[in-house]
Amino acid sequence: MSGTLYVVGTPIGNLGDLSPRALETLQNCDFIAAEDTRVTLKLLNHFGFKKPMISYHDHNRAMRGGEIVDRLLNGENCALVTDAGMPAISDPGEDLAALCYEHQIPVCAVPGPSAVITALAVSGMPAARFAFEGFLTRAKPGRRERLEELKGEKRTLVFYEAPHKLPATLADMYEAFGDREIALVKELTKIHEHVERTTLAAAAEAYRDASPKGEFVLIVAGAPEDEAPAGTREDGVAYAKRLIAEGKTPSEAAREAAAATGCRRKDIYQELTR
């Protein structure tokens, strides 16, 4: 008989958030598959026990997935953990779970903290319906393209973002979405936990030259129900030219015109600089 893969939620900051059932599962399993064994070792040391571990992450999942499945098929039980939160949310845990189902290996959830849900709960933003986007692509063209695709999404949008990419991401969001409400939630459950409710315009300006610290969850209001259809390229260019006449640079004018008319900033800027 095969063993079981236990998908175990671990704390997103405060180690006191590890549930008694999660602790029991980690103590009783045969081995742990961890995103980063160094991070998980700190968790085990905090609770005073040891357990054999194997690393399982984006760069070795193809090789390690088969190894873990073989051990499960031989009757061992494995606890799958990520560095923080629920496995399979913005990490390769989903691949391992799918592989287990292919081999008819039981997969059992041991729920725990999730940055997505926790951030929504404390943000005060609409949470009845939301779309989780995780981390946007690192490539600027791909990031902007994805944000343009999400422009008409009416559900609340949730993103993860690293601190060093935050200024560029906020600027791109403002360009794509216009001036919507946003909650910037950082360092959840840690000493410096903070929720900042503001607008995309204000956030893009405030963080433009900043060097923020801590991991962020960005919660952006969805498109308004009564949002007017996007204007034509000509509308956007005309709006931008008026801004230039008032002293704005072509780049600034293109950004503001795009937010006001719903046209693509790139298209407006190209017309202005031809």
N, C-alpha and C positions, 0 to 999 in steps of 0.2 A: 504494500500500500504506500502511495506517495505521501510526502509531507505536505505542509500548508505554507503558502506565502502570506504573511501577515503584513498588511500595509499600515504602518504605524505613524500617527501624527506626533510630532515632537514640538517643543516650545519654539515660538518665534522670537523669543528674547528672554523672558523671565522663566527660569528653570522650574519654578514652582508650578507652572502650568502643565507639567507632565502628569497625565492622569494615572490613577492607581492601576487601571487595566493596562495602560501602555507600559508602565514600569514592570508589571508582572509578565507581560509578553516578552519584553526585552530580556528579562532575567531567565525565562524558561525556554526560549528558542535555542536551537542548536548553533546558529550563527546569524550575524547581522550583515545585510548588504547596505552599505552606507555611501552617500554621495561623496563625503570627505571623512575618512576614518579618523582624522585628527579632531574634527569638530565633534564627532560622535563619542570619541574617547573622553573628551571633557565632560560630556553628559553622563557617561557611565561612571567616571571618577567622582562626579558630584554625588551620585547615589551609592557609591561604594561597592561596585562589583565589576567583574571583567567578563568579557564574552568574545569569542573568536569573531573577527570581522573580515569582510572582503569589500573592496571598493567597487562601486557601480555608478558610473557617471556618463556624461555625453561622449567622452573620448574613448571609453572602453566597453560600452554597452554591447557592441556586436560580439565581442569575445566573451565577456563575463556573463552575458545573458544565458548562453548555452551551458556554461559551467554551473551557474546557480540552478538552472532547470535540472541538470543531471543529479545534483545533490538532493534536490527536492524529490525527484523520481526514486531516489534510493532511500527515501523515508525521513530525511532531515527536515526540520521546520526552520524557515527563514523569516526574519523580521526586516522589512525594507523600510529604510528611513532616509529622509533628506536632511540637509543642514538645518532647516527650520520649516515647520508647517507640515502640510500633508504631502506625501509623495505623489508624483504624477501631475502636480500642478506646476507648470513651468519647469519640469525636469523629466528625465527619461523613464521615470517609474511606470508610465503608461505602457511602454514597450515591454517591460518585464511582465506586467500583468497580462497583456495580450498573449505573450509567449506561453505563460502558464495555462491560459485557457486553451491554447492550441494543443497542449499536452494533457489536458483534463486534470490539471493540478488545482486544487481548491485555493481560492483567493479570499482572504478574510480581512475586513476593515476594522482597524482599531482607531476610531476618529480622534482628532486632536485639533489644535489651533490651526487657523488658516488666515494668512494676511489679507486675502481678498475680503472675506466675510467680516473679519475684525475691523478692518478699515472702513468698510461700508457702515458698520454698526455705530461707529463713533463719529462719522463724518457729518451726519445730519443731512446728507444728500438723498434724493429719492432712491429707494432700494427695492421696491416691489418687483421691478424688472431691470436687469442690468446685463451688459455684455462685457465679459472679461477678455482683455486683449493680451495680458501678460507683458513681456518685454517686446518693444518694437525692434525692428531690425537695426543693426548698427549703421548700415549704409544710409547716408543721408537721402539719396533719391528714393530708395525703397521705403524709408520711413515716411517721407512726404507723400508718396503714392498711396500708402496704406491709410494715412490720415485723410486724404482726399476721398478715399472709398468709404470712410466712416462718417463723412460729413453729414449725411442725411439720416444717420441712425438716431432714433428717438429715445432709445433706452439709455440709461446712465452708463457711461463708459469707464472701465477700470483698467489702469495700466500699472505695471511695475517699472521703476526707473532707478538706475544707478546715479549717485550724486554727480559724478563728473559729466554725465550726459544731460543732466536736468536743464541747464540753460538753453541748449539747442532744442531740446524736445518741447519746452514750453513755447519757444518762439515759433516752432513749426506748428504746434497746436493752435496758437493764436492766428497764424496765417491761414490755416485750413478751416478752423471752426468759427472764427470771429470771436467776439467777446462774450464768452459764456462763464457761468459759475464754475469754480473748481475748488476741490479740497485737496490740499497737499498734506498727506499723513506720513510721518516719519518716525522711525525707531519705536515701533509698536511694542508695548509691554516693557520697554526699557526705561532707564532713568530719565532720558531726554525725549520721551514720547511727546509728540506735538501735532496738533491738528490746526492747519491754517486755512480758513475759509476766505476766498477772495475771488477775483475774476482772472480770466486768462490774460487780459491786457495788463493788469496790475502785476500778475505773477511773472509774465515775460519781462517786464521792465525791472522788477525787483531783483530777479535772479540773472539778469543779462550779463553782469560782470562778477557774479558771485562764485564762491568756491564752497558749495554746501557740503555737509557731512551727513552720513547716515543713509540708509536705504529708504526709498520713497514709494508710497502707493499714491497714484494720482487718480482722483475721481472727478470726472468731467460731466457736466450736465449734457443730456442728449439734445438733439435738435428740437427747437420749439415746434409744437403742433401746428402753429399758424405761420411758420416760417415762409416767407415769400419765395417764389421760384427764383433761381439764380438769374442775374442780369446777363446781358450779352457781353461779349468781349468789348464791343464799342462803348457800352455803358461803363465798364470798368476803366477803360483807357481815358474816357472823358472825365470821370471822377478823379483819376490820378493826375491828369493835367491841371485840374483846378487846384489840387493840393500842391503841385510843383509851383504853380503861380503864387501860392501863399508862402513859399520858401522851403517846402519839403524836398528831400533828395528823391531821385527816381526810385531807389530801393524802398524808402519809407513810404512814398506815395503808392507804390505797387502793393505793399503789404496792407496798408489801410484801405485802399480801394478794393482789394480782394475780400477783406473782412466785411466791407459795407455792401458789396454788390453780389457776393457769392461767386465771382469769377476766379479763375486760377491766377495766383500771383505771378507765376512764371510767364503766362501768356501776356499779362498786362505789362510786365517788365520788358519783355521782348519787343513789344510794340513801342514802348517809350524810348528804347535805346537803338532802334533801327537806324 
